Amino acid sequence: MSMTWPRHLKLLLGTFVGVNLALYLFVLAMNPYGNLPNTVLRQHLMMDDNQRYQYPSVVRSGRFDSLVIGTSTSRLLDPRPFEAALGGRFANVAMNSGTAWEQTQLTHLFLRHQPKPHALVVGIDWVWCAMDADRERITFRGFPEWMYDDNRWNDLAYMYNTRAVEIAGRRVGAAITGRKPRLPDDGFEIFTPQESAYDLAKVQAGIYGNRPRQLPVAKSPPDIVTPGQRARWRFPALAWLDDLIARGKWQRVVLVFPPVHAMAQHQAGSIRALEEAECKARIAAIGARHKAPVIDFRIHSGITTQDANYWDPLHYRVAIAERVALGVTRAVATGRNDPNGDWRMLGAAE
């Protein structure tokens, strides 16, 4: 008997609903972001490199009592030296282009799930000194606020899309083949290219562009601001930083300015350099108030003036990351500037 149009339509609709329901249940069972109860696969693996979606599972896991937060300039900081120097079990959840607000949301989530936070290392990048940090809270990447609250039910409305299905499929593949996760369970990875691919000439072209390969000289005459103008400068993210330290009741807090290349730093004597100096001074005051050392690698030094230490103006090489992590531990232990000039202490525990 031939199928009538109504029956044909019902079959199509039934198939459509059935396939989508099956895919949705598959996504829920695979739990691709680790934000739902693990019902089929007990251990969550991060099979996607979108940190804003994957790091909530890290800070909720309960496996870590200490964090490294920041932007991509802090992602190469290996947690192990910090564990040895500060104690605790660290995860590095620094995010590519992570705004101060996004970093704050992630740390607040951690504090709601970790009753005894131990240590916090904050990579202080320019985002903490941005005067529009309270208006420009997220980037073009978007931010899943629904994943950062404590209501698991509202997550269900966002779990069915092609990306979630794809990551769920990767999770099945990992279970079958033993494929490694995209990100390790502590968030730390060496994300820069293989050292064998390093090309200094290409790097210098990226650092200097069409400009001469020489460091800029100080602005002459320098810009001048009055005390009144300086007092009116506002850095809204610093209130979040102050609250983050106080709220966590951390046993140890360390604030670190990562070492960007000298060409990525503001020209000495310029208004932007003066704004940054004021922001650093206010961060030093926050550090002093909480007895937290503030370690400044964002200066002209043997690290930041050597092109061969970098992949681009912001991202240093693995050997430099190791040098910085070791320098942080030494700065915490001594409370003094580096004799070789790698860092300056802007504030220290008394």
Secondary structure, DSSP 8 states (H G I E B T S, - for coil): ----HHHHHHHHHHHHHHHHHHHHHHHHHH-TTS-S--SSSSS--B----HHHHHHHHHHSSS-SEEEE-SGGGTT--HHHHHHHH-S-EEE---TT--HHHHHHHHHHHHHH-SS--EEEEE--GGGG-TTTTT--S-TT---GGGGSS-SGGGGGGS-SHHHHHHHHHHHHHHHH----SB-TT-----S--GGG--HHHHHHHHHTTS-SS-----SS-----HHHHHH---THHHHHHHHHHHHT-SEEEEEE----GGGS--TTSHHHHHHHHHHHHHHHHHHHTT--EEE--SSSTTTT-GGGBSSSS-B-HHHHHHHHHHHHHHHHH-S--TTSS-EEEE---
